[in-house]
Amino acid sequence: MNEINLGSFKMPINSATKTFAILAKRGAGKTYTGAVMAEEFYKKGIPFIVFDPIDVWWGLKLNKDGKSKGLPIVIFGLEHSDIKLDRDMGRKIAQAIVKHNISCVISTFGMPKVAQRHLIAEFAEEILNLNNTPRHIFIEEAHEFVPQRVFGALGKTFNAVSNLVVMGRNRGLGVTLINQRASTVNKDVLTQLDTLLTFRNVAPQDRKALKDWVEYHSAEGDFEKFMKSLPFLPTGEGWIWSPEFLGVFEKIKIRERETFHPDREKLGEKFEMPQLEQTDIQEFITEFKEEIKIKDKSEIIDKCPICGKETVGISGFCRKHFTKSNNEIKDTLEQQKELITIKNEFESKLLQKDLEIRKRDDILYQIRRLIGVSENNQTVQNITSSNLQIWMEKLGNGGASRILKFLAEKSGLKFTRSQVALAVGMSAKGGSFNTYISTLKRNSLIKEEGGFVSISPDL
């Protein structure tokens, strides 16, 4: 069955390309829930990536008994790892996992925060350009990368990660942000998420952040009952609130993990991961190590061959996904649920077809290797019209130019005003932003239909 089994609640397979937040206090089951989702994605053939600053996701490699084999994933890290991690490996990892279509954990535990943020920014930018199949990204300690207050060098990381949330679906990427506090995650990013999974949480400061999300999505449900229940929820029990994607607001109970759940408080710091046979991923590990020529303590002998000037996977090369206007949704709850079900079934079939195509391509790749045939990869180039260049020069370096450039780079895609504002670092409610939008519309540079903004097809 094409369902993601969380336990008492099941989601359609197209959840892989949606956005989630898992919010709960320490020990209430947020990482546990994320791991259950990862197990389900693996069963359905959907690769995943985990950014793990707390070094607990390596447990996916083990069965829940902590001894036998779990999922065939690659661990990049410093302590528990198959491949030693370096701060400059972000782009290389993104390229490798897209090429080989593997699942991996990137454990940044032990790295300075500056290095962690640099790594995830480089990775996020690269995978957003290169991705070509349904894939899901989990980000632990999300407030470290998309905090409420953005300052200094953190801006690059914030933009890269927020773009994954806002634009990832157009590239087949789903994202789950995992955090202890709702109030410490940037509210503009939080409101862009499709679904909330909340477990035990006692902080009163989080009430406003959660309420902002509910109001943004016009979500129906007993908010007061929801908030009052959070401090008393047993571990592994919580709420799912998904007004547009799933059309649900209900209590859930997460099933038991099938893989090992490391707990530093119970295991201590000396637990060693057993050595397991890795024939299913050993070829990738060997090839990756050879490419980057790693030596002791993750020092790289040669510089990474990817520089900022190289053009691979130009943004704008994308697949179009089914979208449905909110205006088509009927007023009654029964009709809403019926439309949501139809939409998710359709998207799930598309996603399943993508996976079948990817499997076919993998078979063809193996056949080519056996008979010694190489593929000629062509770089797709963006063609910028002279008309657009003229307007960019007229607009200068202001906000209108940034908006036009963003929409031109994403030609063929549609965004809400909030998504555009977030992508260019502005406030959707600000007077300047709305003035810029009006100027661009007045000059027929962009168009706005059904609440969505896109570049004018005449440019």
N, C-alpha and C positions, 0 to 999 in steps of 0.2 A: 504493500500500500504506500502511496506517495504522501505520507504524513510524517510530521516530526513529533515524536511521542515524548512529551515532557513528564507524563505521569497521569494525573487526573485530567489533563488538558492536552489536546492534539492540535497542531498547526499544519497548514498546507505546506508543501515542499517549497513553494516560492517564498517562504520565510527567509530562505538563504540570501535573497537580494533585498531584504527589508532592513530597517534600522530599529534597534532596541536599546533600552537602558535597563540594566539590572542594578537596583539600588537597595542597599541593606547595610546594617551595621556589621562590624567584624564578627565572624562566626555564625551569621544568620543564614548562610547558604548561597551567597551571590556567585562565588567562584564555582561552587558545586553545580549550580544551575547552568552556568556557562559551559562547564565540562559535559553536562548531559546534552546540551544543544550540539556541542562539537561531536559527540559520539553519534548523534542522530544524523548530522550532516555527512559524516564519514560513511555511514551505512547506505546513504542515498547517492554516494559517489561525488559529493560536493566537497572540494578541498577547502581548508580553512587555515588561517594564520592567527596566532595569538601573540600579542605583545604583553610580556609577563615580567613586570618589574619586581614581583614578589617571589619568583622562582618556585612555583608550586604546580605549574601545568605540565612539567615533565612526567607527572604521574600518568598521563594518558598513554605512555609507552608500556605501562604495566597493567596486567589484569588487576581486578580489585583486591586479590589476595596479596598483592605487592611482590609477587615472585615470578609468575609466568608472563607470557607475552601479551601486550595490549595492542594499541593501534600502531601501524607502521608509519610513524611520523619522524621528522628530523628535528633535533633540538639544537638551536644555535644558542650558545651561552658561555658562561665562565665556570660555573660549578658543575651542574649536571648538563652535559652537552655531548653531542656527536661532533660538532664543529665549533671551534673556539670563535668567539664573537669579537668584532672590532667595530669602533664607532663609525668607520667609513665603509661598512659593508652593506648599508641599506639598499642602495640601487642594485648592487650585484645580487643580493638575495631576492629582490623583486623580480629581476630578470630570470633568475634560475628557477624560481617556483612557478612562474608562468610558463616557461619553456618545458619543464618536466611535470607540471600539474600535480605537485605534491602538497601535503599538509605539513605545517611546521609550527614550532614554538620558538619565539625569539625572546629568550630570557635575559633581560638587561640588568638583573640583580647584581650588584657589585660595581656597576659602572657609575661614574658621576652623572648627576642629573643633566648637566649640559650635554654630555655625550649621548645619553638616552634620547634627549629631545632632538638632537641632530640626526640620530639614526632613524627615528620614526618619521621625521620630516622628509628625509631623502627617500625612504621606502615608500611613504604615502604618495609623494609626487610621481615616482616612477611607476608604481602599480596602477595608479589612476590612468596613466597614459597607455600602459601596455596590456592591461587585462583583457582577455578574450573569451572567458568562460565564467559561469556562475561561481562565486567564491565568497567566503564570509570571513570577516576580520573581527577578532575580539581584542578589546583594548582595556586592560586592567589599570587601576589607578588613573582613570580618565582625567581627573582634575589636574594632573601633572602636565597634560598636553593641550587640553581645552579649558583652562581655568576661567573663573568668573572675571578676573582682572588680567588683562594681557598687557605686558610691558616689555620694552627692550628687545633682546634677541629672541624672546619667546614668540614674537609675531610670526616668524617663518613656520614654526611648528604648529601654531594655532591655525594658520591659514591652510596648511597641508592636511591636517587632520579634519578640520571643519569641512574642507572640500570633499573629503571622502564621504562624510555624512550627507552633505547636500547633493553631490553629483555622482556618488558611487553607483547608485542604482542604474544610471545611464550606461555604466560600463560593466554591469553584472555583478557589482560589489555590494554586499550587505555589511553592516557594521553593528556591533554590540559594544556599547560603552558600559563598563563595570566600575562602580564607585560606591564608597561608603555613604557619601552625603550628596543629596540632590542640590543643595545650595552652593556647593563648591564647583559644580560644573557650569560652564558658560550657559546662560539662560537662552541665548539665541540659538546655540547648538542644540540644547535640550529640547526646545520646542519643535525642532525639525524631525525628531524621532517618531517613528510610526507607533511604537508599542512600549509601554512601561511594565516592567516586572519588578514589583517592590515586595520586600520581605521585612523582617523585624527592623524597626528604626524608631528611635526615641527622641531624636533631636527636634525641638520645636521650630528651629530656624529653617528646616526643610519644607515646612508647610507652604510657604509662599512660592517656592520654586515649583513644587508639585501643583499648586493651584494655578500658576501661570501656564503650565503645560495643559491642564484640563481646560482652562478658558481659551487658550489658543486653538485647541482642536474642537471646541464646542462639545466637549465630551459629556455625555449624560451618565449620571451615577450619583450615589449618595457619598459626596466628598467627605462630609463630617464623619460618617460611619467608617469610611475607609481610613481616615487619619487616626481616629480613636482606636482602631484595631491594631495599628502597626506596632505599638510598643509591646503587645502581648502575643504576637504570633509565634507559634512553635517553630523551631529550626526546620527549614525545608518547606514551610507553608507560607503563602503570600497571596498577592493579587496580580492579575493581569488586566491591563486597561489598554484597549486597542480600538478606539472609536471608528476609525476610517478603514484600516487594513482588515481587521478581523470582526469588528462590530461587537466586541465583548467587553464586559466588566464583571469579573467574577473571581472568587477565591480559587486557588489552585494548590496542589500538593505535588512536589517534584519527586519523580521516581528515583530509585537507588542508582548510583553510578555503576557502570560495568567496568570502569577502569579505576586505578588506584588514586586515592585522595590523600596526598601528603599533608600532614599537619605538623608544623614545626613544634608546636607546644607539646604534642604527644610523642613525636618521634625524636625530638632533640635535633641538634645540628649535625650529628655524626652518621645519620642514615645514609648509606651508600646505595645508589641505584644498581641493581644486579646487572651483570653483563649478559646481554641477550643477542641471539643471532639476528642479523639485520640484512639478510640477503635481499629482501624486498626493497630496501632503500640504500643498500651499500653502494650500488653503482652511482647514485646521485652524490653520496657523501664523498666518494673517491674522486669523482669528476670535479666537484666544487672545490675540494681542497687543492687539487692540481691546478685549477684555474687561477686561484688567488695565492697559491704558493705560501700557505701558512706555515710559520715556524713557531717555536715555543712562545707561550703567553700571548698568542694572537698577533704577533708582529708580522706585518706584511712586507715581504721582500720587495716586491714590485708595487708601484703605485697602481691604484684601480684604473683600468683602461677606460672607464666611463667618466667623461668630463661634462661640465655644464653646457658645452657647445654641441655635443653629439645629439643628433636628432634620430630617435627611434620611437616608433609608435606615436606619431604626431597626434595631439589631441584634435578631435574632429573626426577621426576614423572610429566610428562607433556603430553600434547596432541599435535599431529603433525598437522600443518596447511598447507593449500595449499600454495605453493610458486611457483613463476614462474621466470625463469631466464630472465634477461634483454636481453640476446642474441636472445630470441624468438620474441622480439618486432620488427616489420617491420619498414622500413625507412619512409614510408609515414605517414602523420598525421592522415589520415583516418583509416589506418590499426592500428595505435597506439591506437586510440580512441576505435576501435572495440575490440581490445584485452583487454583494460582497462575495458570496459563494461562487457565483458565475465568474466574476473577475479573477478570483484566486484559482479556480479550476483552469481557466484559460492561461493564466501566467504560469501555473504549475506545468501545464502541458508544453508551453514554450521552453521552460527551463529544462524539462525532461528531454525535449528534443535537442537542446544545446548539449546536454550531457552525452546523448547518443552520438551526435556529430563529433564531439571531442574524442569519444572512444574509437570511432571510426578513423579519425585522424591519427590517433596514437598507433593503431594497427598499421596504417599506411606508413607511418614513420618507421616502425620496426621493420617493415618489409623493405623500405628503401635502404635502411642500414644493412640488412642482410645481403642485398644485391649490389650494394655499393653505389647507390644513386644519391646525389646531393640535391638539395632544394635551392632554388634561386629566390632569395628573399628580396622583396622589393620594398623600398621605403616610400610610404605614402606621403606626399607633400601637400601642404596647405597652399592654396593659391589665393592670395589676397588681391582683390580687385583694385584697380587704380582709383576708382571712385571712393572706396573705403579709405585708402591711403590719404586722399585729399581731405576727407572729413576728419581723419585723425589729426592731421596737421592743423586744421582749422580749430579743433577743440582744444588743442594743447595738452597739458598734463593733468587737467582737472578731473573732477568726478565723472563728468559726462563721458570723457574719453575712456576712463577705466571701465565704465559700464559697457560702452560700445565694444571695446576690445574684448572683454569677457564674453559677450554674446556672439561676437564674430568668431572667436576661437571655438565656441560650442555651437556652431552653425547647425541647424536642423533640430536642436533641442529647445524645449520650452521650460521656463522656470517661473515660480511665483516671485512677486516683488521681494518678499522676505529672503528667498534664496539668493536672488541677485545681490541684494544689499549685504548679506552675510559674505558672499564670495568676494566682494570688492572692499570689504571692511568699512561699511557704512551702516547707519541705522535706517531701517525701512520706514520708521515713523518721522524721520527728520525732514524738515522743510527743504533742505538742499537736495536730498536724494530725490524727492518727488519733483522738484524743479528740473533736475537733470533728465529724469524720465520724460517729463512733458516736452522738454527741448528736443530730445531724440525722436519722440513720436511726431512732433510738429514738422520735423524735417524728413519724415518718412524713413528714418534710419532703423527704427525698430517698430514692432507692432505688438499690440496687447489684445488678446482675445480670450474670453472665458476665464479671466484672472491669471493668464499665463503670458509672459513676456518672451519675445524671441527676436533674433536679428531679421531685418527686412530681406525678403528673398531677392529684391532688386539689386542689393549690393554685391 
